[in-house]
Amino acid sequence: MESITLVAPDTAEEITVYVLEETTLNQQKYLLVTSQGDTDAFILKEVAADDTDSTYEVVEDDVEFEAVVKIFQELVEDTDFEM
């Protein structure tokens, strides 16, 4: 499982998350990630990228979230999603 380090913009705190799955919808990249030892997962949307770094934000729009969750449910068939 691939890990990535996120940096919180307001505190500069580094947070390591693990990528469970990734997908693209309408040319937008999304990651399904979790923290180590955590049973909760969340969806990140790539909002900017360059050669070395990407910027992600949590998907908060309900319609967008529902669409992406459906894709992840198909990709990760053995996992139950609760919202």
Buried (B, 14 or more C-beta within 10 A) or exposed (E): EEEBEBEEEEEEEEEEBBBBBBBEEEEEBBBBBBEEEEEEBBBBBBEEEEEEEBBBEEBEEEEBBEBBBEBBEEEBEEEEEEE
